[in-house]
Amino acid sequence: MTLMINREQLKIEIDSVDEGHLEVLHRIILAFQQPLPTSIPSEKPSKINPLKDSVIFEHDLISPIDEEWDAEQ
């Protein structure tokens, strides 16, 4: 069920927020005011995330790919 809230209800809710959370609420509002990106980055994902596929998950360990290593180091 989606609940809709009007401006007056939202203002009442904001007035009840404690001072410590007002900064967080302000940052959320600023984030919603930013325009959404309209294009997809043209760079390859490996350039955006150079560490992608450089480690492997082995049960409870994460180790570098194609590298010998000693856990005692």
N, CA, C and O atoms as a DFTB+ gen file, in Angstrom:
292 C
 N C O
     1  1       0.845      -1.172       0.000
     2  2       0.000       0.000       0.000
     3  2       0.895       1.241       0.000
     4  3       1.766       1.378       0.859
     5  1       0.688       2.123      -0.940
     6  2       1.463       3.354      -1.046
     7  2       0.719       4.475      -0.339
     8  3      -0.450       4.736      -0.621
     9  1       1.410       5.133       0.583
    10  2       0.823       6.260       1.286
    11  2       1.292       7.548       0.645
    12  3       2.477       7.715       0.360
    13  1       0.365       8.453       0.420
    14  2       0.714       9.761      -0.109
    15  2       0.648      10.759       1.045
    16  3      -0.201      10.654       1.931
    17  1       1.544      11.709       1.014
    18  2       1.589      12.733       2.044
    19  2       1.511      14.095       1.365
    20  3       2.102      14.298       0.304
    21  1       0.790      15.016       1.970
    22  2       0.726      16.357       1.390
    23  2       1.774      17.237       2.051
    24  3       2.400      16.834       3.031
    25  1       1.964      18.429       1.523
    26  2       3.011      19.329       2.020
    27  2       2.825      19.682       3.490
    28  3       3.796      19.740       4.244
    29  1       1.593      19.915       3.896
    30  2       1.342      20.297       5.287
    31  2       1.693      19.155       6.234
    32  3       2.272      19.388       7.296
    33  1       1.351      17.927       5.862
    34  2       1.711      16.781       6.692
    35  2       3.231      16.628       6.764
    36  3       3.784      16.324       7.821
    37  1       3.905      16.842       5.620
    38  2       5.358      16.731       5.580
    39  2       6.006      17.796       6.461
    40  3       6.977      17.516       7.163
    41  1       5.471      19.016       6.425
    42  2       6.010      20.079       7.265
    43  2       5.872      19.729       8.746
    44  3       6.782      19.991       9.532
    45  1       4.750      19.145       9.124
    46  2       4.545      18.737      10.512
    47  2       5.564      17.667      10.897
    48  3       6.137      17.708      11.985
    49  1       5.783      16.714       9.998
    50  2       6.764      15.650      10.255
    51  2       8.177      16.237      10.399
    52  3       8.934      15.826      11.279
    53  1       8.524      17.184       9.545
    54  2       9.846      17.812       9.614
    55  2      10.010      18.559      10.932
    56  3      11.080      18.519      11.539
    57  1       8.961      19.238      11.377
    58  2       9.029      19.965      12.654
    59  2       9.266      19.026      13.828
    60  3       9.793      19.446      14.858
    61  1       8.885      17.762      13.686
    62  2       9.053      16.823      14.797
    63  2      10.408      16.104      14.771
    64  3      10.725      15.353      15.694
    65  1      11.209      16.328      13.718
    66  2      12.526      15.698      13.616
    67  2      13.479      16.385      14.586
    68  3      13.510      17.613      14.665
    69  1      14.260      15.594      15.328
    70  2      15.192      16.208      16.273
    71  2      16.348      16.883      15.526
    72  3      16.630      16.575      14.368
    73  1      16.992      17.794      16.214
    74  2      18.048      18.617      15.610
    75  2      19.178      17.784      15.020
    76  3      19.754      18.152      13.996
    77  1      19.492      16.673      15.655
    78  2      20.590      15.830      15.184
    79  2      20.351      15.212      13.817
    80  3      21.301      14.895      13.100
    81  1      19.095      15.041      13.455
    82  2      18.769      14.412      12.174
    83  2      18.441      15.427      11.066
    84  3      18.260      15.045       9.909
    85  1      18.368      16.696      11.414
    86  2      18.030      17.704      10.401
    87  2      19.076      17.787       9.300
    88  3      18.724      17.980       8.136
    89  1      20.359      17.644       9.640
    90  2      21.411      17.702       8.626
    91  2      21.267      16.544       7.646
    92  3      21.429      16.729       6.440
    93  1      20.967      15.363       8.150
    94  2      20.769      14.197       7.284
    95  2      19.580      14.433       6.367
    96  3      19.656      14.170       5.167
    97  1      18.495      14.922       6.922
    98  2      17.303      15.206       6.129
    99  2      17.600      16.252       5.056
   100  3      17.136      16.127       3.923
   101  1      18.364      17.274       5.405
   102  2      18.735      18.314       4.442
   103  2      19.545      17.728       3.283
   104  3      19.316      18.077       2.125
   105  1      20.486      16.844       3.592
   106  2      21.308      16.227       2.545
   107  2      20.468      15.333       1.632
   108  3      20.720      15.261       0.429
   109  1      19.480      14.659       2.196
   110  2      18.586      13.840       1.378
   111  2      17.804      14.726       0.413
   112  3      17.657      14.402      -0.766
   113  1      17.313      15.835       0.923
   114  2      16.562      16.768       0.071
   115  2      17.458      17.291      -1.049
   116  3      17.029      17.364      -2.201
   117  1      18.707      17.657      -0.719
   118  2      19.635      18.131      -1.747
   119  2      19.904      17.058      -2.799
   120  3      20.014      17.363      -3.986
   121  1      20.008      15.823      -2.369
   122  2      20.259      14.733      -3.319
   123  2      19.089      14.580      -4.283
   124  3      19.296      14.325      -5.469
   125  1      17.876      14.732      -3.795
   126  2      16.710      14.626      -4.672
   127  2      16.596      15.812      -5.629
   128  3      15.944      15.708      -6.667
   129  1      17.216      16.919      -5.291
   130  2      17.165      18.090      -6.161
   131  2      18.178      18.017      -7.299
   132  3      18.077      18.781      -8.259
   133  1      19.149      17.115      -7.209
   134  2      20.161      16.971      -8.259
   135  2      19.530      16.321      -9.483
   136  3      18.726      15.399      -9.349
   137  1      19.890      16.797     -10.686
   138  2      19.337      16.166     -11.888
   139  2      19.880      14.742     -12.046
   140  3      21.029      14.455     -11.708
   141  1      19.039      13.878     -12.560
   142  2      19.462      12.506     -12.810
   143  2      20.344      12.470     -14.049
   144  3      20.092      13.201     -15.007
   145  1      21.380      11.626     -14.046
   146  2      22.215      11.508     -15.252
   147  2      21.374      10.955     -16.400
   148  3      20.573      10.038     -16.224
   149  1      21.580      11.537     -17.574
   150  2      20.785      11.110     -18.729
   151  2      21.567      10.222     -19.686
   152  3      21.003       9.694     -20.644
   153  1      22.853      10.057     -19.434
   154  2      23.646       9.223     -20.327
   155  2      24.411       8.183     -19.526
   156  3      24.672       8.354     -18.335
   157  1      24.757       7.118     -20.199
   158  2      25.541       6.049     -19.593
   159  2      27.012       6.383     -19.805
   160  3      27.387       6.825     -20.891
   161  1      27.861       6.182     -18.784
   162  2      29.290       6.472     -18.959
   163  2      29.857       5.706     -20.150
   164  3      29.563       4.525     -20.338
   165  1      30.668       6.387     -20.948
   166  2      31.217       5.760     -22.141
   167  2      32.480       4.966     -21.855
   168  3      32.938       4.205     -22.707
   169  1      33.053       5.132     -20.664
   170  2      34.267       4.401     -20.321
   171  2      33.936       2.940     -20.052
   172  3      32.832       2.607     -19.620
   173  1      34.908       2.080     -20.314
   174  2      34.738       0.676     -20.002
   175  2      34.664       0.520     -18.490
   176  3      35.306       1.274     -17.759
   177  1      33.890      -0.449     -18.014
   178  2      33.783      -0.644     -16.562
   179  2      35.129      -0.877     -15.889
   180  3      35.303      -0.507     -14.728
   181  1      36.084      -1.483     -16.592
   182  2      37.388      -1.725     -15.978
   183  2      38.123      -0.423     -15.694
   184  3      38.950      -0.371     -14.783
   185  1      37.839       0.632     -16.457
   186  2      38.455       1.931     -16.190
   187  2      37.743       2.641     -15.048
   188  3      38.366       3.385     -14.290
   189  1      36.447       2.415     -14.925
   190  2      35.685       3.007     -13.834
   191  2      36.046       2.308     -12.526
   192  3      36.196       2.957     -11.491
   193  1      36.184       0.986     -12.575
   194  2      36.499       0.193     -11.400
   195  2      37.726      -0.662     -11.707
   196  3      37.581      -1.822     -12.092
   197  1      38.929      -0.114     -11.545
   198  2      40.141      -0.840     -11.950
   199  2      40.397      -2.111     -11.148
   200  3      41.169      -2.958     -11.598
   201  1      39.785      -2.279      -9.989
   202  2      40.006      -3.477      -9.190
   203  2      38.991      -4.591      -9.469
   204  3      39.071      -5.669      -8.881
   205  1      38.038      -4.324     -10.366
   206  2      37.038      -5.339     -10.697
   207  2      37.726      -6.594     -11.221
   208  3      38.617      -6.513     -12.066
   209  1      37.307      -7.756     -10.715
   210  2      37.835      -9.073     -11.092
   211  2      39.286      -9.264     -10.690
   212  3      39.965     -10.112     -11.268
   213  1      39.789      -8.504      -9.715
   214  2      41.180      -8.674      -9.291
   215  2      41.301      -9.530      -8.035
   216  3      42.408      -9.899      -7.644
   217  1      40.173      -9.849      -7.398
   218  2      40.197     -10.725      -6.230
   219  2      39.151     -11.819      -6.412
   220  3      38.212     -11.679      -7.195
   221  1      39.334     -12.908      -5.675
   222  2      38.409     -14.020      -5.749
   223  2      37.991     -14.403      -4.332
   224  3      38.808     -14.374      -3.412
   225  1      36.741     -14.755      -4.161
   226  2      36.228     -15.173      -2.867
   227  2      36.372     -16.679      -2.762
   228  3      35.845     -17.415      -3.597
   229  1      37.082     -17.144      -1.741
   230  2      37.300     -18.572      -1.521
   231  2      36.782     -18.937      -0.141
   232  3      37.504     -18.810       0.848
   233  1      35.573     -19.375      -0.068
   234  2      34.901     -19.723       1.189
   235  2      34.938     -18.533       2.138
   236  3      34.147     -17.604       1.973
   237  1      35.823     -18.530       3.119
   238  2      35.873     -17.420       4.066
   239  2      37.085     -16.523       3.842
   240  3      37.416     -15.700       4.696
   241  1      37.750     -16.680       2.690
   242  2      38.939     -15.884       2.379
   243  2      38.752     -15.128       1.077
   244  3      38.013     -15.556       0.191
   245  1      39.417     -14.026       0.981
   246  2      39.484     -13.278      -0.278
   247  2      40.952     -13.212      -0.648
   248  3      41.773     -12.763       0.151
   249  1      41.291     -13.653      -1.845
   250  2      42.693     -13.682      -2.242
   251  2      42.881     -13.070      -3.620
   252  3      41.963     -13.084      -4.440
   253  1      44.088     -12.523      -3.882
   254  2      44.364     -11.975      -5.211
   255  2      44.349     -13.088      -6.261
   256  3      44.724     -14.225      -5.971
   257  1      43.930     -12.770      -7.440
   258  2      43.915     -13.725      -8.537
   259  2      45.318     -13.831      -9.120
   260  3      46.006     -12.821      -9.264
   261  1      45.741     -15.025      -9.452
   262  2      47.025     -15.295     -10.107
   263  2      48.225     -14.804      -9.303
   264  3      49.232     -14.401      -9.885
   265  1      48.132     -14.831      -7.984
   266  2      49.268     -14.440      -7.148
   267  2      49.381     -15.404      -5.998
   268  3      48.392     -15.721      -5.337
   269  1      50.593     -15.870      -5.762
   270  2      50.845     -16.698      -4.593
   271  2      50.929     -15.789      -3.380
   272  3      51.495     -14.699      -3.458
   273  1      50.373     -16.225      -2.268
   274  2      50.446     -15.413      -1.068
   275  2      50.386     -16.302       0.158
   276  3      49.902     -17.432       0.105
   277  1      50.880     -15.778       1.248
   278  2      50.944     -16.511       2.496
   279  2      50.111     -15.772       3.542
   280  3      50.348     -14.594       3.811
   281  1      49.148     -16.459       4.122
   282  2      48.261     -15.815       5.081
   283  2      48.966     -15.418       6.369
   284  3      48.460     -14.594       7.131
   285  1      50.125     -15.997       6.611
   286  2      50.875     -15.694       7.833
   287  2      51.676     -14.395       7.740
   288  3      52.220     -13.945       8.749
   289  1      51.761     -13.797       6.586
   290  2      52.549     -12.572       6.418
   291  2      51.926     -11.405       7.128
   292  3      52.464     -10.299       7.087
